Amino acid sequence: MFIHRRGLRAAAALAALTLGLAACSSQGGAQTEAGSGGGEGSVVTGGEEYTIAMVTHEAPGDSFWDKIRAGAEDAAAQHGIDLKYTNNDDAAQQATLINNAVQSNVDGIATTLVTPAALAGAVQSAIDAGIPVVGFNSGIDAYQDLGALMYFGSDETLAGKSVGQRIKDAGGKKAICVIQAQGSVALEARCAGVKATFPNTENLQVDGTDIPSVQSTLQAKLAEDKSIDWIVTLGAPIALTAMQAVEAANSDAKIATFDLSPEAAKAIKAGDIAFSVDQQPYVQGYEAIDSLWRYLSNGNDIGGGQPVLTGPSFVDETNIDQILPFAENNTR
């Protein structure tokens, strides 16, 4: 059974606290809640403060991660956690960030596992140091093998299959699935899922950090192959770029995307994007931190070691009016 190294210190602290309470009981008792503020919106947990590192493969300029961070920061604020957020979209550098967190003696690590093989050694170093690790967002098929205790995210293969089925039901003829980050197991799983239910799907590799290049590549593809009537993008910024490419190429291709942003939600409202598959990144960020706090403070786990799914759910013309305000607030 895993016992965190802080547990021994907590036991000693509890013994000291018991003696202290006995000593001061004749003077009206002692304060039983930790923290000093307790102001509006704050939550006093009454437990030990923990330092938790969140390490992601966030790429520069990708607004998707704003929602991950918003959820993580809200959970940290609720539980009095010192949250250390770092990111790098290079697999080797992300592994270095995990190792840095281990060396800084954090109490827990929440990390994306987009490139499991490259991160396996770093995750193992955390486990060897007695630091619990939670996976989220990417790596649903690998987190258990790597030793992560819990996982929060979407089933990417299921999500892709759902998209392909919707395209098929809409009478689609040919789709391209745009992968914006090379080597991402999550993005590849999405496109594989689309192809599983809509076989006439072709993958198109682009560099998501170079938006002008993405637009020109998409525009050229649409001009070259007029039979393409659906574009599946795997991130909201790429969907917005696809809109520009469709217009420039004078194409009638419809756009489906994964993930939301305020701009993408407005485009769904306007009919420029047919639908989005939402994995609820705010929930992923919140639960990754909240679950570590619960594990560290009282030994509970969420999901019993099985993945906790935050998606997929569809956002389209039927529910966009309800969801748009939350998308604009970075909680959906």
FILUM-734201 format. One record per residue (C-alpha): residue number from 1; x, y negated, z. Coordinates in pm, whole numbers, plus 50000, padded with zeros to 5 digits. Layout:
# FILUM-734201
[NUM; [X; Y; Z]]
...
//
This chain:
# FILUM-734201
[1; [50000; 50000; 50000]]
[2; [50131; 49659; 49908]]
[3; [50195; 49433; 50207]]
[4; [50304; 49084; 50122]]
[5; [50612; 48961; 50300]]
[6; [50414; 48673; 50446]]
[7; [50198; 48925; 50632]]
[8; [50468; 48983; 50894]]
[9; [50510; 48611; 50949]]
[10; [50131; 48577; 50971]]
[11; [50115; 48841; 51244]]
[12; [50381; 48664; 51446]]
[13; [50205; 48334; 51394]]
[14; [49878; 48485; 51512]]
[15; [50038; 48608; 51835]]
[16; [50185; 48266; 51898]]
[17; [49852; 48102; 51822]]
[18; [49673; 48329; 52070]]
[19; [49915; 48229; 52345]]
[20; [49881; 47866; 52248]]
[21; [49504; 47875; 52266]]
[22; [49518; 48032; 52611]]
[23; [49758; 47763; 52728]]
[24; [49544; 47474; 52612]]
[25; [49196; 47612; 52689]]
[26; [49176; 47420; 53016]]
[27; [49228; 47099; 52819]]
[28; [48928; 47137; 52591]]
[29; [49058; 47392; 52336]]
[30; [49261; 47358; 52021]]
[31; [49180; 47263; 51662]]
[32; [49066; 47576; 51480]]
[33; [49076; 47449; 51123]]
[34; [49385; 47379; 50920]]
[35; [49425; 47063; 50722]]
[36; [49367; 46703; 50817]]
[37; [49137; 46559; 50556]]
[38; [48816; 46749; 50506]]
[39; [48690; 46458; 50299]]
[40; [48416; 46472; 50037]]
[41; [48476; 46751; 49786]]
[42; [48756; 46913; 49987]]
[43; [48748; 47261; 50136]]
[44; [48932; 47351; 50453]]
[45; [49030; 47717; 50440]]
[46; [49188; 47748; 50782]]
[47; [49456; 47984; 50651]]
[48; [49819; 47972; 50551]]
[49; [49919; 47755; 50257]]
[50; [50050; 47950; 49962]]
[51; [50261; 47850; 49666]]
[52; [50141; 48009; 49344]]
[53; [50308; 47983; 49004]]
[54; [50104; 47981; 48684]]
[55; [50311; 48058; 48374]]
[56; [50154; 48040; 48027]]
[57; [50250; 48050; 47661]]
[58; [50090; 47710; 47601]]
[59; [50212; 47552; 47278]]
[60; [50258; 47175; 47251]]
[61; [49941; 46990; 47157]]
[62; [49699; 47278; 47212]]
[63; [49405; 47132; 47407]]
[64; [49277; 47480; 47493]]
[65; [49512; 47491; 47790]]
[66; [49361; 47179; 47944]]
[67; [49067; 47398; 48046]]
[68; [49290; 47671; 48187]]
[69; [49471; 47412; 48398]]
[70; [49149; 47242; 48507]]
[71; [49018; 47571; 48644]]
[72; [49349; 47657; 48812]]
[73; [49379; 47312; 48970]]
[74; [49023; 47327; 49104]]
[75; [49090; 47665; 49265]]
[76; [49418; 47538; 49410]]
[77; [49248; 47229; 49553]]
[78; [48975; 47440; 49710]]
[79; [49217; 47668; 49891]]
[80; [49501; 47426; 49970]]
[81; [49738; 47601; 49729]]
[82; [50059; 47444; 49604]]
[83; [50020; 47520; 49231]]
[84; [50331; 47524; 49012]]
[85; [50237; 47520; 48642]]
[86; [50496; 47586; 48371]]
[87; [50467; 47689; 48008]]
[88; [50663; 47783; 47699]]
[89; [50537; 47939; 47376]]
[90; [50869; 48119; 47323]]
[91; [50850; 48470; 47474]]
[92; [51205; 48471; 47608]]
[93; [51159; 48129; 47765]]
[94; [50832; 48233; 47924]]
[95; [51012; 48532; 48078]]
[96; [51272; 48290; 48214]]
[97; [50996; 48081; 48372]]
[98; [50858; 48389; 48547]]
[99; [51206; 48476; 48673]]
[100; [51249; 48117; 48795]]
[101; [50925; 48149; 48991]]
[102; [51053; 48471; 49149]]
[103; [51379; 48307; 49247]]
[104; [51194; 48012; 49402]]
[105; [51018; 48258; 49634]]
[106; [50658; 48181; 49538]]
[107; [50379; 48379; 49702]]
[108; [50203; 48485; 49383]]
[109; [50229; 48457; 49005]]
[110; [49949; 48426; 48749]]
[111; [50074; 48467; 48394]]
[112; [49955; 48520; 48041]]
[113; [50088; 48838; 47884]]
[114; [50075; 48751; 47516]]
[115; [50403; 48933; 47441]]
[116; [50404; 49222; 47693]]
[117; [50731; 49385; 47590]]
[118; [50922; 49058; 47622]]
[119; [50773; 48982; 47965]]
[120; [50787; 49330; 48118]]
[121; [51127; 49283; 48284]]
[122; [51032; 48950; 48439]]
[123; [50702; 49084; 48570]]
[124; [50885; 49383; 48719]]
[125; [51128; 49151; 48894]]
[126; [50833; 48981; 49062]]
[127; [50687; 49314; 49172]]
[128; [51026; 49428; 49304]]
[129; [51042; 49107; 49509]]
[130; [50702; 49180; 49664]]
[131; [50524; 48905; 49472]]
[132; [50176; 48999; 49346]]
[133; [50113; 48929; 48976]]
[134; [49781; 48863; 48806]]
[135; [49739; 48859; 48429]]
[136; [49494; 48640; 48242]]
[137; [49399; 48523; 47893]]
[138; [49626; 48764; 47702]]
[139; [49740; 49121; 47760]]
[140; [49420; 49305; 47846]]
[141; [49564; 49629; 47708]]
[142; [49902; 49592; 47878]]
[143; [49858; 49433; 48222]]
[144; [49814; 49762; 48408]]
[145; [50123; 49915; 48249]]
[146; [50322; 49605; 48349]]
[147; [50202; 49632; 48710]]
[148; [49971; 49330; 48728]]
[149; [49702; 49376; 48993]]
[150; [49412; 49208; 48816]]
[151; [49320; 49060; 48479]]
[152; [49082; 48784; 48372]]
[153; [49001; 48728; 48006]]
[154; [48807; 48835; 47702]]
[155; [48813; 49168; 47520]]
[156; [48971; 49034; 47202]]
[157; [48898; 49341; 46989]]
[158; [48532; 49336; 47090]]
[159; [48518; 48963; 47020]]
[160; [48665; 49010; 46674]]
[161; [48422; 49291; 46593]]
[162; [48135; 49065; 46699]]
[163; [48254; 48792; 46462]]
[164; [48289; 49035; 46173]]
[165; [47939; 49168; 46233]]
[166; [47793; 48818; 46229]]
[167; [47969; 48741; 45901]]
[168; [47840; 49067; 45756]]
[169; [47485; 48995; 45872]]
[170; [47507; 48647; 45716]]
[171; [47587; 48803; 45377]]
[172; [47955; 48711; 45369]]
[173; [48168; 48827; 45075]]
[174; [48529; 48762; 45178]]
[175; [48694; 48618; 45488]]
[176; [49038; 48502; 45584]]
[177; [49149; 48527; 45946]]
[178; [49403; 48258; 46033]]
[179; [49673; 48361; 46285]]
[180; [49852; 48053; 46419]]
[181; [50115; 48220; 46643]]
[182; [50334; 48502; 46521]]
[183; [50359; 48809; 46745]]
[184; [50057; 48729; 46964]]
[185; [49886; 49058; 47051]]
[186; [49564; 48874; 47139]]
[187; [49539; 48694; 46804]]
[188; [49623; 49009; 46610]]
[189; [49356; 49200; 46804]]
[190; [49098; 48938; 46714]]
[191; [49169; 48964; 46343]]
[192; [49182; 49344; 46360]]
[193; [48839; 49337; 46522]]
[194; [48700; 49113; 46248]]
[195; [48835; 49348; 45983]]
[196; [48690; 49651; 46161]]
[197; [48333; 49531; 46107]]
[198; [48392; 49317; 45798]]
[199; [48657; 49503; 45598]]
[200; [48702; 49241; 45325]]
[201; [48909; 49026; 45559]]
[202; [49260; 48905; 45484]]
[203; [49499; 48775; 45750]]
[204; [49672; 48444; 45686]]
[205; [49977; 48357; 45896]]
[206; [50039; 47988; 45971]]
[207; [50243; 47783; 46217]]
[208; [49992; 47635; 46460]]
[209; [50243; 47380; 46586]]
[210; [50261; 47222; 46237]]
[211; [49905; 47108; 46166]]
[212; [49979; 46938; 45828]]
[213; [50134; 47265; 45710]]
[214; [49830; 47459; 45831]]
[215; [49599; 47234; 45631]]
[216; [49805; 47256; 45314]]
[217; [49833; 47636; 45341]]
[218; [49458; 47675; 45390]]
[219; [49379; 47432; 45111]]
[220; [49605; 47617; 44870]]
[221; [49452; 47952; 44966]]
[222; [49099; 47825; 44909]]
[223; [49196; 47674; 44573]]
[224; [49362; 48000; 44468]]
[225; [49079; 48235; 44575]]
[226; [48731; 48097; 44516]]
[227; [48572; 48417; 44649]]
[228; [48657; 48322; 45009]]
[229; [48331; 48220; 45173]]
[230; [48431; 48250; 45542]]
[231; [48730; 48121; 45737]]
[232; [48787; 48265; 46084]]
[233; [49017; 48053; 46298]]
[234; [49151; 48164; 46634]]
[235; [49166; 47826; 46806]]
[236; [48961; 47507; 46802]]
[237; [49239; 47279; 46667]]
[238; [49285; 47516; 46370]]
[239; [48909; 47509; 46307]]
[240; [48914; 47129; 46282]]
[241; [49204; 47154; 46038]]
[242; [49011; 47414; 45838]]
[243; [48726; 47165; 45803]]
[244; [48963; 46921; 45634]]
[245; [49102; 47194; 45408]]
[246; [48753; 47303; 45301]]
[247; [48665; 46947; 45209]]
[248; [48992; 46883; 45023]]
[249; [48960; 47210; 44828]]
[250; [48595; 47139; 44745]]
[251; [48511; 47479; 44894]]
[252; [48180; 47606; 45028]]
[253; [48346; 47836; 45281]]
[254; [48187; 47849; 45625]]
[255; [48400; 47828; 45940]]
[256; [48380; 48047; 46249]]
[257; [48623; 47993; 46532]]
[258; [48738; 48123; 46863]]
[259; [48740; 47882; 47156]]
[260; [48592; 47539; 47207]]
[261; [48706; 47182; 47238]]
[262; [48492; 46867; 47264]]
[263; [48558; 46801; 46895]]
[264; [48477; 47157; 46790]]
[265; [48157; 47151; 46994]]
[266; [48051; 46832; 46817]]
[267; [48132; 46996; 46483]]
[268; [47902; 47288; 46573]]
[269; [47633; 47034; 46661]]
[270; [47685; 46868; 46321]]
[271; [47679; 47199; 46136]]
[272; [48041; 47178; 46016]]
[273; [48140; 47486; 46218]]
[274; [47897; 47779; 46210]]
[275; [47977; 47920; 46552]]
[276; [48243; 47967; 46816]]
[277; [48339; 48268; 47026]]
[278; [48403; 48131; 47374]]
[279; [48624; 48312; 47625]]
[280; [48563; 48052; 47900]]
[281; [48923; 47945; 47972]]
[282; [48820; 47735; 48272]]
[283; [48694; 48054; 48439]]
[284; [49017; 48235; 48350]]
[285; [49230; 47967; 48513]]
[286; [49010; 47941; 48819]]
[287; [48981; 48313; 48884]]
[288; [49352; 48379; 48828]]
[289; [49438; 48146; 49116]]
[290; [49137; 48219; 49334]]
[291; [49197; 48595; 49309]]
[292; [49559; 48560; 49422]]
[293; [49449; 48350; 49719]]
[294; [49197; 48614; 49818]]
[295; [49453; 48892; 49781]]
[296; [49716; 48708; 49982]]
[297; [49482; 48588; 50255]]
[298; [49262; 48892; 50310]]
[299; [49378; 49175; 50083]]
[300; [49077; 49173; 49852]]
[301; [49099; 49229; 49478]]
[302; [48846; 49133; 49213]]
[303; [48748; 49399; 48964]]
[304; [48906; 49692; 49142]]
[305; [49201; 49685; 48904]]
[306; [48978; 49680; 48597]]
[307; [48968; 49376; 48366]]
[308; [48720; 49105; 48460]]
[309; [48571; 48983; 48132]]
[310; [48509; 48612; 48079]]
[311; [48384; 48662; 47722]]
[312; [48303; 48689; 47443]]
[313; [47998; 48467; 47427]]
[314; [47873; 48281; 47119]]
[315; [47818; 47909; 47089]]
[316; [47609; 47805; 46789]]
[317; [47318; 47586; 46686]]
[318; [47087; 47769; 46926]]
[319; [47269; 47670; 47246]]
[320; [47506; 47386; 47156]]
[321; [47285; 47121; 47317]]
[322; [47317; 47297; 47652]]
[323; [47692; 47362; 47625]]
[324; [47815; 47036; 47467]]
[325; [47822; 46834; 47794]]
[326; [48035; 47102; 47961]]
[327; [48270; 47118; 47663]]
[328; [48320; 46743; 47691]]
[329; [48408; 46786; 48062]]
[330; [48666; 47059; 47989]]
[331; [48476; 47323; 48185]]
[332; [48349; 47514; 47879]]
//
